[in-house]
Amino acid sequence: MRRFVRELRAVVGPDGVLDEPGALVAFAADSKVRGMAPVAVALPTTTVQVQDIVRLCGRERTPIIPRGAGTGTVGGAVPECPALVLDLSRMNRILRIDENELLADAQPGVVTGEFQAAVEKVGLFYPPDPASAATSTLGGNAATGAGGLRAVKYGVTADWIASLEVVVADGQTIRTGTRTRKGVVGYDLTRLFIGSEGTLGVITELTLRLIPKPKAKATLLALFDELSQAGAATVAVLRSNITPAAMELMDQTALAAVQDHIGDLLPPNVCVLLIEVDGDADEVAKQANGIRELLQGVNAREVRVANNAQETQRLWSARRAISPALYEMRAQKFSEDVTVPISRIVDLIVGATKIAQQHKLVHASYGHAGDGNMHVNFLYDADNPDETRRADTAREELFRLTLSLGGTISGEHGVGVAKRPFIAWEQGPALLDLQRRLKRAFDPLNIFNPGKIFP
């Protein structure tokens, strides 16, 4: 191992390798899942360095785990065996913003929110907006197939990636996709790498699509007495001729968790839809009025339009803060990004509530109601074995419910370790076998994030 670390340092420099036990502990977990500490961490700055590291790991048969900011929730970048973690955070340069072609080239370690701010300075817009945008990276978003708050109108990360540079198992670099708006030559390997969780190769550069920045936006807040009413209102909006940029649902428990953020903006014991529309100023005003009238006709207790930018920011910051804030209620939680067809979202909400009540668990539901992607949380105390068991059972029942409604057990977080035992509930043997064979074709030595996704 000492020789291996020396060779790593020869590739990335003396400050580009971590091997002290105290430094390695931080890489044993993501935001939810804990595994084991890696044997070392390499921090490359160039694609050439990544190539050399991949070749070295191939020669030594050392597993290599690509990692972004570590904000994942399913253990996709967490070691389960002695492995090298490839921390891409120092590959953090925006290489080019092409204002004419509406494209940008960036390294994988660029923080998503910083990239958004950079393109907005030149009047452009990168719509994917995961709740972790302030810390998550573009490469991590691609590797997990991240979604986000604005997916209802603009789609997910995969819809905005034109091309990828990827280092594959033999150390070669390939370029997938095209810089053109159309391109159907060969297989769509770009989509294959997106969401592959580092199991097929290492993403070292992304070409991202942009659009002109919307000139105006408005935020609406609809208050409801019951969560199912908010779910029904979601369906009503989506059946109208108005497509919001974002539509987030938050239940009473979620709102209570972020009371410090929203203060006196909301009365107690309500659930809400937080809706954003964007576009030209006249269009935004028309859409906001249309949504307000629609919601007033479907049992909304009250519909408000945010009065100013400060109030808008408070509302959206509260939404982004829900997940960490729930830990103040219980030390642990299962937070599942289950997704169902829009027509079944009320069934999901009602069913999840019944599951929580049956197992006597504190429960919170919030998330991207506009595309059927809800974050259902079962809170529990890990020091209480009975409560932990009930939470485990509730989680499995939630997955069964989701699949019975025609949904998927992960809309944006991926599979990693946490959902690996359940992938066969959703995908049949033939499909799983084909994916395993694809993994072997791309990674014959099984060094890229081995064991992840597939049981």
Buried (B, 14 or more C-beta within 10 A) or exposed (E): EEEBBEBBBEBBEEEBBBBEEEEBEEBBBBBBBEBBBBBBBBBBBBBBBBBBBBBBBBEBEBBBBBBBBBBBBBBBBBBBEEBBBBBBBBBBEBEEBEEEBBBBBBBBBBBBBBBBEBBEEEEBBBBBBBBBBBBBBBBBBBBBBBBBBBBBBBBBBBEBBBBBBBBBBEBEBEBBBBBEEEEEEEEEBBBBBBBBBBBBBBBBBBBBBBEEBBEBBBBBBBBBBBBBBBBBBBBBBBEBEBBBBBBBBBBBBBBBBBBEBBEEBBEEEBBBBBBBBBBEEEBBBBBBBBBBEBBEEBBBBBBBBBEEEEBBEBBBEBBBBBBEBBEEBBEBBBBBBBBBEBEBBBBBBBBBBEBBEEBEBBBBBBBBBBBBBBBBBBBBBEEBEEBBEBBBBBBBBBBBBBBEBEBBBBBBBBBBBBBBEBBEEBBEEEEBEEBEEBBEEBBEBBBBBBBBBBE
